[in-house]
Amino acid sequence: MSQSNLKRRDFAKSLAIGAVLAPIAEAAGQEPAKKDTTSVADLQLEQIKQQYPDERLDDAALKSIRGDLQQQLNRSKILSAFPLTNADEPGFTFAAYRRD
């Protein structure tokens, strides 16, 4: 893989922008790429229906749940494509409490 000069925080900002723009594009009729994860979302939805049978899970609720599953899979794909190394530090500073 090639090294990227993209900082972790800049990547998080661009990811947030993508999360906002994806529903807008979908509402406009331009669906994001969903080819690879479509069957996975369907399998997860079937598992949810089997584990949590409830009469409130009508077609509208299942469609909403499937959309959420699809968004999570798409986000997972984006995050998986961004390589991290052991040199990448967390976004916060942690200091252990030491009793005097």
C-alpha distance (Angstrom), angle and dihedral (degrees) to the residues before:
residue distance angle dihedral
M1 . . .
S2 3.76 . .
Q3 3.77 119.9 .
S4 3.78 116.1 -109.2
N5 3.78 127.1 -149.5
L6 3.79 90.0 -150.6
K7 3.80 111.3 122.5
R8 3.78 120.7 -135.1
R9 3.81 94.2 -115.6
D10 3.80 91.8 49.0
F11 3.78 88.6 51.4
A12 3.82 90.3 51.0
K13 3.82 90.3 51.7
S14 3.80 92.0 50.9
L15 3.80 90.2 47.0
A16 3.81 90.4 52.8
I17 3.79 90.5 50.5
G18 3.80 89.9 50.3
A19 3.81 90.9 50.4
V20 3.79 89.3 54.4
L21 3.80 95.5 44.8
A22 3.82 97.5 45.8
P23 3.84 95.6 71.4
I24 3.81 90.0 44.3
A25 3.81 91.1 52.8
E26 3.79 90.4 46.0
A27 3.81 91.1 51.1
A28 3.79 89.3 50.4
G29 3.80 89.9 54.9
Q30 3.79 96.9 -104.2
E31 3.76 104.2 117.0
P32 3.81 118.5 -161.7
A33 3.80 119.1 -119.2
K34 3.80 107.4 -68.9
K35 3.79 102.6 155.4
D36 3.81 99.8 109.5
T37 3.81 99.2 44.4
T38 3.81 102.4 38.2
S39 3.79 96.3 96.2
V40 3.81 91.4 44.3
A41 3.82 91.0 56.3
D42 3.80 90.1 48.9
L43 3.81 91.3 51.0
Q44 3.80 91.5 48.6
L45 3.79 90.5 49.2
E46 3.80 91.0 51.7
Q47 3.79 90.2 50.6
I48 3.81 90.7 50.9
K49 3.81 90.9 50.0
Q50 3.81 90.6 51.3
Q51 3.80 96.2 45.1
Y52 3.79 96.3 43.4
P53 3.80 109.6 31.8
D54 3.78 109.0 -177.7
E55 3.78 134.5 153.4
R56 3.82 89.7 -130.9
L57 3.81 89.5 69.1
D58 3.77 95.0 91.5
D59 3.81 125.0 159.4
A60 3.81 93.7 -84.1
A61 3.83 92.9 51.2
L62 3.81 92.4 46.2
K63 3.80 90.9 49.2
S64 3.82 89.9 51.9
I65 3.81 92.2 47.9
R66 3.80 91.3 48.3
G67 3.80 90.2 51.6
D68 3.82 89.9 52.5
L69 3.79 91.2 48.9
Q70 3.80 90.7 49.6
Q71 3.82 91.8 50.8
Q72 3.80 91.3 50.6
L73 3.80 91.1 50.2
N74 3.80 91.3 49.4
R75 3.82 91.3 49.3
S76 3.78 89.9 48.0
K77 3.78 90.5 54.0
I78 3.80 91.9 50.6
L79 3.81 93.0 48.2
S80 3.80 92.2 46.2
A81 3.78 90.2 55.7
F82 3.82 92.0 58.2
P83 3.82 108.6 82.2
L84 3.79 120.7 -141.0
T85 3.76 127.0 -168.5
N86 3.77 132.9 -159.1
A87 3.81 87.2 -101.1
D88 3.82 91.5 65.9
E89 3.76 108.5 103.0
P90 3.79 125.6 -147.8
G91 3.79 119.2 -99.1
F92 3.80 92.4 -112.3
T93 3.77 136.9 53.7
F94 3.78 116.9 -116.4
A95 3.76 121.8 -162.9
A96 3.79 118.8 -179.2
Y97 3.79 116.2 -131.3
R98 3.78 112.4 -114.1
R99 3.71 120.3 -167.5
D100 3.82 112.5 -132.3
